[in-house]
Amino acid sequence: MSVSDEEIRRIILPLMLSGAKMLDRHCPKCGSPLFEKDGKVFCPVCEHRKRQRAKEMKGVEERLREKLTELANSLPENVDELEKHLRVMKLIINLLERYKALEGGE
């Protein structure tokens, strides 16, 4: 995915002003210039996108946990309804496990 004008304004320009050195190499993933700061070479755009995805995933995870708690606190007496609740809870737990696996895999 290429770098947008918005990303250039919000990520690259402030980085240049902070004293980071723009290198003559580009990121193979997004095409952004690579930078060096404190001895570390990195792609500021890919790092920013990774942080954004992590924030989004954290928000989804929090909502899933809230829903799981809500369901656990309102278990019905009726067996059929209870089975439905438990199926939904199992799906939520599976999603949470997937998010954790993705988090660890990056």
C-alpha positions in Angstrom: 0.0 0.0 0.0 1.5 3.3 -1.0 1.9 6.3 1.3 -0.9 8.9 1.3 -0.4 12.7 1.4 -2.0 12.6 4.9 0.6 10.1 6.1 3.4 12.3 4.7 2.0 15.3 6.6 1.3 13.5 9.9 4.2 11.0 10.0 7.1 11.9 7.8 7.4 15.7 8.1 7.3 15.7 11.9 9.9 12.9 11.9 12.2 15.0 9.6 11.9 18.0 11.9 12.8 15.8 14.9 16.2 15.2 13.5 15.7 11.8 12.1 17.8 11.1 9.0 16.0 10.2 5.8 17.9 7.5 4.0 18.1 6.9 0.2 16.4 3.6 0.6 12.6 2.9 0.5 10.4 0.5 2.4 9.6 -2.6 0.2 6.1 -2.8 1.7 4.8 0.8 1.4 7.4 2.7 -0.6 8.0 5.2 2.1 11.6 6.5 2.6 13.3 4.6 5.4 14.7 6.7 8.3 17.4 6.3 10.8 17.3 7.6 14.4 19.3 6.6 17.4 21.0 4.0 15.3 17.8 2.3 14.3 16.6 2.1 10.6 12.8 1.9 10.3 9.8 2.7 8.1 7.8 5.3 10.0 4.7 4.7 7.9 4.6 0.9 8.5 5.3 1.4 12.2 2.5 4.0 12.4 0.1 1.7 10.6 1.0 -1.2 12.9 0.3 0.9 16.0 -3.0 2.0 14.5 -4.0 -1.6 13.9 -3.0 -2.6 17.4 -5.2 0.2 18.8 -8.1 -0.9 16.7 -7.7 -4.5 17.7 -7.5 -3.5 21.4 -10.8 -1.6 21.0 -12.5 -4.7 19.4 -11.1 -6.9 22.1 -12.4 -4.6 24.9 -15.9 -4.6 23.3 -15.8 -8.4 23.0 -14.8 -8.7 26.7 -17.6 -6.4 27.7 -20.2 -8.4 25.8 -18.8 -11.7 27.3 -19.2 -10.2 30.8 -22.7 -9.0 30.0 -23.7 -12.4 28.8 -22.1 -14.2 31.8 -23.9 -11.9 34.2 -27.3 -12.5 32.5 -27.5 -16.3 32.1 -31.1 -17.3 31.6 -32.9 -20.1 33.5 -34.4 -21.6 30.3 -32.2 -24.4 29.0 -32.7 -23.5 25.3 -31.9 -19.8 26.0 -28.9 -20.8 28.1 -27.5 -22.9 25.3 -27.8 -19.9 22.9 -26.0 -17.7 25.5 -23.2 -20.3 25.8 -22.8 -20.7 22.0 -22.4 -16.9 21.7 -20.0 -16.8 24.6 -17.9 -19.6 23.0 -17.8 -17.6 19.7 -16.6 -14.5 21.6 -13.9 -16.5 23.4 -12.8 -18.0 20.0 -12.5 -14.4 18.6 -10.6 -13.2 21.6 -8.2 -16.1 21.2 -7.7 -15.2 17.5 -6.9 -11.6 18.4 -4.4 -12.8 21.0 -2.8 -15.1 18.4 -2.6 -12.2 15.8 -1.1 -9.9 18.5 1.6 -12.4 19.2 2.3 -13.1 15.5 3.2 -9.6 14.5 
